[in-house]
């Protein structure tokens, strides 16, 4: 009996099973194409919205083994080609860090943390901790150092919210708020929620007008839409913060329909103080404004150093 021999083209050969390695090539090609498209879109976004070259997410790290520090340094090095990049800070800058990462197995790191009450209101990642304060993040070893940017984004999302004294709502009376949004419907909606509480609302129909209004008057808070024609909310926020006198920058709350970690970090890097997700909830709006109006009027605590993220 003769046996049929397979030709190089596969004619006459039996069909290959579905799990044949050759059948994965189209899938791999498709995945590679998606990555190229994603990279292209991100480059277009970066080109369309100028980003300051000094934009960095400040990270303070306490404890950890030498090998872990090497892996972390490698991740930081790779981040230099991305936005936002990561920057390790020293103890001297610790109170201004965006995220603090603490090795719960390191006694020295734990003693250091015990003497830092400001950590309660900071985004903190505890590694191998039994528990942690509300709003802090706990992860287990091995730490996925290459995924550090995503880990930091998630920690920022669930970062601690400062306690709000309900009595602060009385400070909203006679306060001035600037609304920067290209939607007339949004203007009307926000006025209907704020003016009955005694808040004076000024409207700017685009980012350029908002920047001029912020330079011409002092506002307790600015409600800034993210997506607008021309300059977007991130760039407007950055310019307003950069142009303000030392200690006089108004609080800026971004209004967005997006809730991705990347967008929230972009807002943080631009200098925004808080986030509200559309459609804006009235109670949450009053809660956020009460905080910043109290700070502006001197009735509340010092300006918050950690970004509060509305998870919507």
Buried (B, 14 or more C-beta within 10 A) or exposed (E): EEEEEEEEEEEEEEEEEEEEEEEEEEEEEEEEEEEEEEEEEEEEEEEEBEBEEEBBBBBBBBBBEEEBBEBBEEBBEBBEEEBBBBBBBEEEEBBEBBBBBBBBBBEEBBEBBEEBEEBBBBBBBBBBBEEBEEBBBBBEEEBEBEEBBEBBBBBBBBBBBBEBEEEBBEBBEEBBBBBBBBBEEBBEBBBEBBEEBEBBBBBBBBBBBBBEBBEEEEBBBBBBBBBBEEBBBBBBBBBBBEEBEEEEBBBBBBBBEBBEBBBBBBBBBBBBBBBBBBEBBBEEBBBBBBBBBBBBBEBBEEEBBBBBBBEB
